[in-house]
Amino acid sequence: MSVKIQALKPTRSELLKYVKFGIDLYKGNDCYVPPLVIDEIATLSPKKNPAFDVCRAQSFMAYRDGKPVGRITAIINDAANRKDNANVVRFGFVDFIDDNEVVDALFKAAADWGKSNGMDTIIGPLGFSDMDHEGMLTEGYDQIGTMATIYNYPYYVDHMKRMGFEKDVDWVEYRIKIPEAIPEKHARIAQIVKTKYKLKSVPLTSRKVVKERYGKPLFQLINEAYADLYGFSPLTDRQIEAYVDQYLGLIRLDCVSLIVDENDNIVAVGISMPSLSQGLIKSRGKLFPTGWIHLLKALKGKSDVVDLLLVAVKPEYQSKGVNALIFADLIPAFIAAGYKEAESNPELEGNENVQKQWEYFERRQHRKRRSWRKKI
């Protein structure tokens, strides 16, 4: 039978089917890390996600013989389009079986929706904001994913090329060996920068203090530091409030570095977390009835891998060695926790400043991913 496309209503029941399809498609794949179902539904819900203040979206499901065979969400980030002087519709949260008819129908639905709303180009995979998953995997299908990244089958890339999509940008990812001590050059640069700019590391002893004193300034710093990055649009006050509540209550304080100036203003931050990949795999993305146990063990227990979720430096301090202060802070904590390797997570291939921060570490590039572009 032919493929039928259904435009979803953003109800919990319909979004649950949407999210579950994306997880079920990878059943038995040891490298796929499922998202938390409750978080994914919230991200796609206008009532839950404050990104809808600056975004419009429509999710679609593809069915054949009454069975789900694909999904895609079309997103218009009006704030990003204004910033970039563009008329693009994003596609994200995309998954499908290996079938031309299914794939063509899904992307036609997303493109047609974008076109009906005045868009002339489709790009992705991207989310509502830079805090969502982005980039289709193009290398590293045999590497276990992270909680912050997309996993997809190799055939996805074949379909993108078949449909005439072209490269927009690429991201690279590294596995970095945790050294036995702070690299000598890092330690020396950190001391020089600390003295020259009168910077200091904040001792972190309370999540409550981090949230109340540094939470909003931290995400405002991200707005400044990431302003010129691909696809980024400034986080609104409501988004910042949501992210402060969502993320800062989960952090391990020994995995965070906050660098401030002499007036206690944040100039740089590094946030990492023990890898939750195995916990998410065991939980199948569900908190209940027992999924939370696997996640708690991953968060509180011993792990060989730490995920480097983000590093942000105030623009006026970039390229001045402030990153060395962050790693002088984190490396001793990583060693004490017993981490053997770190996951860099996606970094824009052309971002030389980010690439340079790893030059004194033993590392290997193990994954690569892409955002695609096509006129509609």
WOUR-V934975 format. One record per residue. N is the residue number from 1. RES is the residue in one letter. PSI is psi in whole degrees, -180 to 180 (999 if undefined). OMEGA is omega in whole degrees, 0 to 359 (none if undefined). D_CENTER is the distance of its C-alpha to the mean C-alpha in Angstrom with 1 decimal. Layout:
n:N res:RES psi:PSI omega:OMEGA d_center:D_CENTER
n:N res:RES psi:PSI omega:OMEGA d_center:D_CENTER
This chain:
n:1 res:M psi:158 omega:181 d_center:36.9
n:2 res:S psi:165 omega:180 d_center:34.8
n:3 res:V psi:136 omega:176 d_center:31.2
n:4 res:K psi:133 omega:179 d_center:30.8
n:5 res:I psi:129 omega:178 d_center:27.9
n:6 res:Q psi:125 omega:173 d_center:27.4
n:7 res:A psi:121 omega:187 d_center:25.7
n:8 res:L psi:146 omega:166 d_center:24.3
n:9 res:K psi:144 omega:184 d_center:25.2
n:10 res:P psi:50 omega:176 d_center:22.4
n:11 res:T psi:160 omega:182 d_center:24.3
n:12 res:R psi:-40 omega:183 d_center:23.1
n:13 res:S psi:-42 omega:180 d_center:25.2
n:14 res:E psi:-39 omega:179 d_center:24.0
n:15 res:L psi:-30 omega:177 d_center:20.3
n:16 res:L psi:-43 omega:176 d_center:20.9
n:17 res:K psi:-40 omega:181 d_center:22.5
n:18 res:Y psi:-49 omega:182 d_center:19.6
n:19 res:V psi:-41 omega:181 d_center:17.0
n:20 res:K psi:-34 omega:177 d_center:19.6
n:21 res:F psi:-43 omega:180 d_center:20.3
n:22 res:G psi:-32 omega:179 d_center:16.8
n:23 res:I psi:-44 omega:183 d_center:17.4
n:24 res:D psi:-30 omega:181 d_center:21.1
n:25 res:L psi:-26 omega:184 d_center:20.6
n:26 res:Y psi:17 omega:180 d_center:19.4
n:27 res:K psi:128 omega:180 d_center:22.0
n:28 res:G psi:-5 omega:178 d_center:23.4
n:29 res:N psi:117 omega:186 d_center:20.7
n:30 res:D psi:-13 omega:183 d_center:20.1
n:31 res:C psi:-12 omega:182 d_center:16.9
n:32 res:Y psi:130 omega:177 d_center:15.0
n:33 res:V psi:112 omega:183 d_center:13.0
n:34 res:P psi:152 omega:173 d_center:13.3
n:35 res:P psi:166 omega:169 d_center:11.3
n:36 res:L psi:123 omega:184 d_center:13.5
n:37 res:V psi:-44 omega:183 d_center:15.8
n:38 res:I psi:-37 omega:179 d_center:16.6
n:39 res:D psi:-39 omega:182 d_center:13.1
n:40 res:E psi:-41 omega:177 d_center:12.6
n:41 res:I psi:-43 omega:180 d_center:16.1
n:42 res:A psi:-39 omega:180 d_center:15.6
n:43 res:T psi:-36 omega:184 d_center:12.7
n:44 res:L psi:-3 omega:184 d_center:15.2
n:45 res:S psi:121 omega:177 d_center:18.1
n:46 res:P psi:-28 omega:180 d_center:19.7
n:47 res:K psi:-22 omega:185 d_center:21.4
n:48 res:K psi:-31 omega:189 d_center:18.5
n:49 res:N psi:112 omega:181 d_center:15.7
n:50 res:P psi:-9 omega:175 d_center:17.0
n:51 res:A psi:-22 omega:179 d_center:14.9
n:52 res:F psi:-9 omega:173 d_center:17.9
n:53 res:D psi:-29 omega:182 d_center:20.0
n:54 res:V psi:5 omega:182 d_center:18.9
n:55 res:C psi:155 omega:168 d_center:17.8
n:56 res:R psi:149 omega:182 d_center:19.8
n:57 res:A psi:155 omega:174 d_center:18.8
n:58 res:Q psi:125 omega:178 d_center:20.7
n:59 res:S psi:145 omega:181 d_center:19.7
n:60 res:F psi:145 omega:172 d_center:22.0
n:61 res:M psi:142 omega:175 d_center:23.2
n:62 res:A psi:136 omega:180 d_center:25.5
n:63 res:Y psi:146 omega:170 d_center:28.5
n:64 res:R psi:128 omega:184 d_center:31.3
n:65 res:D psi:34 omega:178 d_center:34.3
n:66 res:G psi:-1 omega:182 d_center:32.6
n:67 res:K psi:140 omega:179 d_center:29.7
n:68 res:P psi:135 omega:181 d_center:26.0
n:69 res:V psi:0 omega:179 d_center:25.1
n:70 res:G psi:163 omega:179 d_center:22.0
n:71 res:R psi:155 omega:176 d_center:19.5
n:72 res:I psi:146 omega:174 d_center:17.7
n:73 res:T psi:127 omega:175 d_center:16.6
n:74 res:A psi:130 omega:185 d_center:17.9
n:75 res:I psi:132 omega:170 d_center:16.4
n:76 res:I psi:110 omega:176 d_center:18.3
n:77 res:N psi:98 omega:185 d_center:16.7
n:78 res:D psi:-34 omega:180 d_center:20.0
n:79 res:A psi:-43 omega:179 d_center:18.9
n:80 res:A psi:-40 omega:179 d_center:17.0
n:81 res:N psi:-39 omega:177 d_center:20.0
n:82 res:R psi:-43 omega:180 d_center:22.4
n:83 res:K psi:-42 omega:185 d_center:20.7
n:84 res:D psi:0 omega:184 d_center:20.7
n:85 res:N psi:53 omega:185 d_center:24.0
n:86 res:A psi:166 omega:175 d_center:22.7
n:87 res:N psi:71 omega:184 d_center:23.2
n:88 res:V psi:143 omega:168 d_center:20.2
n:89 res:V psi:133 omega:178 d_center:19.0
n:90 res:R psi:150 omega:166 d_center:15.5
n:91 res:F psi:143 omega:180 d_center:15.2
n:92 res:G psi:177 omega:178 d_center:12.3
n:93 res:F psi:42 omega:189 d_center:12.3
n:94 res:V psi:132 omega:175 d_center:15.0
n:95 res:D psi:147 omega:183 d_center:17.1
n:96 res:F psi:157 omega:173 d_center:20.7
n:97 res:I psi:167 omega:183 d_center:23.7
n:98 res:D psi:84 omega:186 d_center:25.2
n:99 res:D psi:121 omega:184 d_center:27.6
n:100 res:N psi:-45 omega:184 d_center:28.3
n:101 res:E psi:-42 omega:180 d_center:29.7
n:102 res:V psi:-49 omega:184 d_center:26.7
n:103 res:V psi:-46 omega:181 d_center:24.2
n:104 res:D psi:-40 omega:181 d_center:26.5
n:105 res:A psi:-40 omega:179 d_center:27.0
n:106 res:L psi:-51 omega:184 d_center:23.4
n:107 res:F psi:-29 omega:175 d_center:22.5
n:108 res:K psi:-41 omega:179 d_center:25.9
n:109 res:A psi:-44 omega:180 d_center:25.1
n:110 res:A psi:-44 omega:181 d_center:21.9
n:111 res:A psi:-42 omega:180 d_center:23.7
n:112 res:D psi:-40 omega:178 d_center:26.8
n:113 res:W psi:-43 omega:178 d_center:25.1
n:114 res:G psi:-44 omega:181 d_center:23.5
n:115 res:K psi:-39 omega:180 d_center:27.0
n:116 res:S psi:-17 omega:177 d_center:28.8
n:117 res:N psi:19 omega:172 d_center:26.8
n:118 res:G psi:11 omega:181 d_center:27.7
n:119 res:M psi:153 omega:180 d_center:24.9
n:120 res:D psi:-3 omega:183 d_center:25.9
n:121 res:T psi:145 omega:175 d_center:22.8
n:122 res:I psi:134 omega:180 d_center:19.9
n:123 res:I psi:159 omega:176 d_center:16.6
n:124 res:G psi:-175 omega:7 d_center:13.4
n:125 res:P psi:132 omega:176 d_center:11.5
n:126 res:L psi:161 omega:177 d_center:9.6
n:127 res:G psi:-160 omega:179 d_center:9.0
n:128 res:F psi:-36 omega:181 d_center:11.0
n:129 res:S psi:176 omega:180 d_center:9.2
n:130 res:D psi:-12 omega:179 d_center:6.8
n:131 res:M psi:-9 omega:178 d_center:5.2
n:132 res:D psi:167 omega:177 d_center:4.8
n:133 res:H psi:143 omega:179 d_center:4.1
n:134 res:E psi:153 omega:175 d_center:6.3
n:135 res:G psi:123 omega:178 d_center:9.1
n:136 res:M psi:131 omega:180 d_center:12.0
n:137 res:L psi:129 omega:178 d_center:13.0
n:138 res:T psi:-17 omega:176 d_center:16.3
n:139 res:E psi:145 omega:176 d_center:17.2
n:140 res:G psi:35 omega:181 d_center:16.9
n:141 res:Y psi:-16 omega:180 d_center:17.7
n:142 res:D psi:9 omega:180 d_center:19.6
n:143 res:Q psi:134 omega:179 d_center:16.9
n:144 res:I psi:137 omega:182 d_center:15.3
n:145 res:G psi:-175 omega:176 d_center:11.6
n:146 res:T psi:170 omega:179 d_center:9.3
n:147 res:M psi:-18 omega:185 d_center:7.9
n:148 res:A psi:4 omega:187 d_center:4.2
n:149 res:T psi:162 omega:177 d_center:5.6
n:150 res:I psi:140 omega:168 d_center:8.3
n:151 res:Y psi:142 omega:175 d_center:11.9
n:152 res:N psi:160 omega:179 d_center:14.8
n:153 res:Y psi:155 omega:179 d_center:18.5
n:154 res:P psi:-30 omega:184 d_center:20.1
n:155 res:Y psi:-17 omega:177 d_center:22.2
n:156 res:Y psi:-44 omega:182 d_center:19.3
n:157 res:V psi:-40 omega:179 d_center:19.8
n:158 res:D psi:-41 omega:180 d_center:23.5
n:159 res:H psi:-38 omega:179 d_center:23.3
n:160 res:M psi:-44 omega:179 d_center:21.3
n:161 res:K psi:-41 omega:180 d_center:24.0
n:162 res:R psi:-37 omega:182 d_center:26.8
n:163 res:M psi:-3 omega:177 d_center:25.8
n:164 res:G psi:14 omega:175 d_center:26.0
n:165 res:F psi:148 omega:179 d_center:22.4
n:166 res:E psi:161 omega:179 d_center:21.9
n:167 res:K psi:133 omega:170 d_center:19.3
n:168 res:D psi:-61 omega:172 d_center:17.7
n:169 res:V psi:162 omega:173 d_center:15.4
n:170 res:D psi:149 omega:170 d_center:14.1
n:171 res:W psi:149 omega:174 d_center:11.5
n:172 res:V psi:157 omega:179 d_center:12.9
n:173 res:E psi:147 omega:183 d_center:12.1
n:174 res:Y psi:149 omega:163 d_center:14.7
n:175 res:R psi:122 omega:187 d_center:16.4
n:176 res:I psi:129 omega:179 d_center:18.3
n:177 res:K psi:130 omega:176 d_center:21.5
n:178 res:I psi:121 omega:181 d_center:22.1
n:179 res:P psi:165 omega:179 d_center:25.4
n:180 res:E psi:-17 omega:177 d_center:28.5
n:181 res:A psi:166 omega:177 d_center:28.7
n:182 res:I psi:127 omega:177 d_center:27.2
n:183 res:P psi:137 omega:186 d_center:28.0
n:184 res:E psi:-44 omega:182 d_center:31.2
n:185 res:K psi:-38 omega:177 d_center:30.0
n:186 res:H psi:-46 omega:182 d_center:26.9
n:187 res:A psi:-42 omega:181 d_center:29.3
n:188 res:R psi:-46 omega:179 d_center:31.8
n:189 res:I psi:-42 omega:180 d_center:29.3
n:190 res:A psi:-43 omega:181 d_center:27.8
n:191 res:Q psi:-41 omega:179 d_center:31.4
n:192 res:I psi:-48 omega:182 d_center:32.4
n:193 res:V psi:-42 omega:180 d_center:29.4
n:194 res:K psi:-44 omega:182 d_center:30.0
n:195 res:T psi:-45 omega:185 d_center:33.6
n:196 res:K psi:-42 omega:185 d_center:33.5
n:197 res:Y psi:6 omega:179 d_center:31.1
n:198 res:K psi:51 omega:180 d_center:32.1
n:199 res:L psi:159 omega:177 d_center:28.6
n:200 res:K psi:157 omega:176 d_center:28.1
n:201 res:S psi:138 omega:181 d_center:25.6
n:202 res:V psi:123 omega:174 d_center:25.5
n:203 res:P psi:126 omega:183 d_center:26.7
n:204 res:L psi:118 omega:182 d_center:24.4
n:205 res:T psi:-8 omega:184 d_center:26.5
n:206 res:S psi:125 omega:175 d_center:25.4
n:207 res:R psi:-38 omega:181 d_center:22.2
n:208 res:K psi:-44 omega:180 d_center:24.3
n:209 res:V psi:-42 omega:179 d_center:25.2
n:210 res:V psi:-45 omega:181 d_center:21.7
n:211 res:K psi:-48 omega:187 d_center:20.7
n:212 res:E psi:-40 omega:184 d_center:24.0
n:213 res:R psi:-38 omega:189 d_center:24.6
n:214 res:Y psi:-6 omega:186 d_center:21.3
n:215 res:G psi:-60 omega:181 d_center:18.7
n:216 res:K psi:-45 omega:177 d_center:19.2
n:217 res:P psi:-32 omega:179 d_center:20.1
n:218 res:L psi:-48 omega:181 d_center:16.9
n:219 res:F psi:-26 omega:172 d_center:14.7
n:220 res:Q psi:-35 omega:174 d_center:17.6
n:221 res:L psi:-42 omega:178 d_center:17.2
n:222 res:I psi:-42 omega:177 d_center:13.6
n:223 res:N psi:-42 omega:180 d_center:15.2
n:224 res:E psi:-48 omega:187 d_center:17.8
n:225 res:A psi:-33 omega:186 d_center:15.9
n:226 res:Y psi:6 omega:189 d_center:13.3
n:227 res:A psi:-37 omega:185 d_center:16.0
n:228 res:D psi:5 omega:181 d_center:16.8
n:229 res:L psi:157 omega:182 d_center:13.5
n:230 res:Y psi:126 omega:173 d_center:13.1
n:231 res:G psi:5 omega:185 d_center:12.5
n:232 res:F psi:140 omega:169 d_center:12.1
n:233 res:S psi:144 omega:184 d_center:14.4
n:234 res:P psi:138 omega:176 d_center:15.5
n:235 res:L psi:134 omega:178 d_center:14.5
n:236 res:T psi:168 omega:178 d_center:17.7
n:237 res:D psi:-39 omega:180 d_center:19.6
n:238 res:R psi:-38 omega:176 d_center:19.0
n:239 res:Q psi:-44 omega:180 d_center:15.2
n:240 res:I psi:-45 omega:179 d_center:15.6
n:241 res:E psi:-41 omega:180 d_center:18.0
n:242 res:A psi:-43 omega:181 d_center:15.8
n:243 res:Y psi:-35 omega:176 d_center:12.9
n:244 res:V psi:-47 omega:180 d_center:15.8
n:245 res:D psi:-39 omega:186 d_center:17.2
n:246 res:Q psi:-43 omega:189 d_center:14.1
n:247 res:Y psi:-40 omega:188 d_center:12.6
n:248 res:L psi:-16 omega:174 d_center:15.7
n:249 res:G psi:-14 omega:183 d_center:17.9
n:250 res:L psi:-17 omega:189 d_center:16.0
n:251 res:I psi:149 omega:168 d_center:15.8
n:252 res:R psi:124 omega:187 d_center:18.3
n:253 res:L psi:-28 omega:179 d_center:20.3
n:254 res:D psi:-6 omega:179 d_center:21.1
n:255 res:C psi:12 omega:182 d_center:17.5
n:256 res:V psi:139 omega:174 d_center:17.3
n:257 res:S psi:124 omega:175 d_center:19.1
n:258 res:L psi:123 omega:179 d_center:20.3
n:259 res:I psi:128 omega:182 d_center:22.6
n:260 res:V psi:162 omega:176 d_center:25.1
n:261 res:D psi:-172 omega:185 d_center:28.1
n:262 res:E psi:-16 omega:178 d_center:31.7
n:263 res:N psi:13 omega:178 d_center:31.2
n:264 res:D psi:24 omega:174 d_center:28.3
n:265 res:N psi:134 omega:181 d_center:25.8
n:266 res:I psi:129 omega:175 d_center:22.3
n:267 res:V psi:-17 omega:179 d_center:21.9
n:268 res:A psi:152 omega:178 d_center:19.0
n:269 res:V psi:144 omega:172 d_center:16.5
n:270 res:G psi:123 omega:181 d_center:14.7
n:271 res:I psi:127 omega:178 d_center:12.8
n:272 res:S psi:174 omega:183 d_center:12.6
n:273 res:M psi:143 omega:173 d_center:13.3
n:274 res:P psi:142 omega:181 d_center:15.4
n:275 res:S psi:127 omega:177 d_center:13.8
n:276 res:L psi:9 omega:186 d_center:13.8
n:277 res:S psi:-51 omega:182 d_center:13.7
n:278 res:Q psi:-37 omega:178 d_center:17.5
n:279 res:G psi:-41 omega:179 d_center:17.7
n:280 res:L psi:-39 omega:178 d_center:15.5
n:281 res:I psi:-46 omega:181 d_center:17.5
n:282 res:K psi:-32 omega:182 d_center:20.7
n:283 res:S psi:-14 omega:186 d_center:19.9
n:284 res:R psi:29 omega:177 d_center:18.9
n:285 res:G psi:3 omega:183 d_center:16.4
n:286 res:K psi:137 omega:175 d_center:19.4
n:287 res:L psi:-33 omega:186 d_center:20.3
n:288 res:F psi:150 omega:5 d_center:24.0
n:289 res:P psi:-24 omega:186 d_center:26.5
n:290 res:T psi:-1 omega:183 d_center:25.4
n:291 res:G psi:-35 omega:182 d_center:21.6
n:292 res:W psi:-29 omega:180 d_center:21.3
n:293 res:I psi:-45 omega:179 d_center:23.6
n:294 res:H psi:-40 omega:181 d_center:21.4
n:295 res:L psi:-39 omega:179 d_center:18.3
n:296 res:L psi:-41 omega:178 d_center:20.7
n:297 res:K psi:-41 omega:180 d_center:22.2
n:298 res:A psi:-38 omega:183 d_center:18.9
n:299 res:L psi:-39 omega:186 d_center:18.1
n:300 res:K psi:-21 omega:186 d_center:21.7
n:301 res:G psi:-167 omega:182 d_center:23.2
n:302 res:K psi:135 omega:179 d_center:23.4
n:303 res:S psi:150 omega:176 d_center:20.7
n:304 res:D psi:-15 omega:188 d_center:20.9
n:305 res:V psi:137 omega:174 d_center:17.3
n:306 res:V psi:135 omega:179 d_center:15.1
n:307 res:D psi:125 omega:175 d_center:11.3
n:308 res:L psi:98 omega:189 d_center:10.9
n:309 res:L psi:-43 omega:178 d_center:7.8
n:310 res:L psi:150 omega:169 d_center:9.1
n:311 res:V psi:128 omega:180 d_center:12.5
n:312 res:A psi:133 omega:180 d_center:14.1
n:313 res:V psi:134 omega:179 d_center:17.8
n:314 res:K psi:136 omega:186 d_center:20.1
n:315 res:P psi:-41 omega:182 d_center:21.2
n:316 res:E psi:-11 omega:178 d_center:24.8
n:317 res:Y psi:-2 omega:180 d_center:23.9
n:318 res:Q psi:148 omega:181 d_center:21.7
n:319 res:S psi:23 omega:179 d_center:23.6
n:320 res:K psi:12 omega:175 d_center:25.9
n:321 res:G psi:9 omega:181 d_center:24.8
n:322 res:V psi:-29 omega:177 d_center:23.0
n:323 res:N psi:-33 omega:179 d_center:20.2
n:324 res:A psi:-34 omega:177 d_center:23.2
n:325 res:L psi:-40 omega:180 d_center:23.8
n:326 res:I psi:-47 omega:183 d_center:20.3
n:327 res:F psi:-27 omega:173 d_center:20.9
n:328 res:A psi:-28 omega:176 d_center:24.5
n:329 res:D psi:-47 omega:191 d_center:23.2
n:330 res:L psi:-36 omega:186 d_center:20.7
n:331 res:I psi:-48 omega:177 d_center:22.5
n:332 res:P psi:-37 omega:179 d_center:25.5
n:333 res:A psi:-39 omega:178 d_center:23.4
n:334 res:F psi:-43 omega:180 d_center:21.6
n:335 res:I psi:-46 omega:180 d_center:25.1
n:336 res:A psi:-35 omega:181 d_center:26.6
n:337 res:A psi:-11 omega:177 d_center:24.0
n:338 res:G psi:15 omega:177 d_center:24.7
n:339 res:Y psi:138 omega:179 d_center:21.4
n:340 res:K psi:-35 omega:182 d_center:22.3
n:341 res:E psi:159 omega:176 d_center:19.1
n:342 res:A psi:145 omega:174 d_center:15.7
n:343 res:E psi:124 omega:181 d_center:12.5
n:344 res:S psi:-27 omega:191 d_center:11.3
n:345 res:N psi:172 omega:192 d_center:7.9
n:346 res:P psi:135 omega:175 d_center:7.6
n:347 res:E psi:133 omega:179 d_center:10.3
n:348 res:L psi:130 omega:185 d_center:12.3
n:349 res:E psi:-34 omega:183 d_center:15.5
n:350 res:G psi:5 omega:181 d_center:17.8
n:351 res:N psi:90 omega:186 d_center:16.5
n:352 res:E psi:-35 omega:180 d_center:19.5
n:353 res:N psi:-40 omega:179 d_center:19.1
n:354 res:V psi:-42 omega:181 d_center:15.9
n:355 res:Q psi:-36 omega:184 d_center:17.7
n:356 res:K psi:-26 omega:185 d_center:20.8
n:357 res:Q psi:-13 omega:180 d_center:19.4
n:358 res:W psi:2 omega:190 d_center:19.6
n:359 res:E psi:-20 omega:180 d_center:23.1
n:360 res:Y psi:11 omega:180 d_center:25.0
n:361 res:F psi:150 omega:172 d_center:23.0
n:362 res:E psi:126 omega:187 d_center:23.7
n:363 res:R psi:165 omega:173 d_center:20.7
n:364 res:R psi:137 omega:175 d_center:20.1
n:365 res:Q psi:123 omega:186 d_center:17.7
n:366 res:H psi:-10 omega:177 d_center:16.9
n:367 res:R psi:156 omega:175 d_center:14.3
n:368 res:K psi:148 omega:181 d_center:13.8
n:369 res:R psi:166 omega:190 d_center:12.2
n:370 res:R psi:146 omega:164 d_center:13.4
n:371 res:S psi:133 omega:185 d_center:13.3
n:372 res:W psi:160 omega:182 d_center:16.9
n:373 res:R psi:143 omega:176 d_center:19.5
n:374 res:K psi:140 omega:174 d_center:22.8
n:375 res:K psi:146 omega:181 d_center:25.5
n:376 res:I psi:999 omega:none d_center:26.5
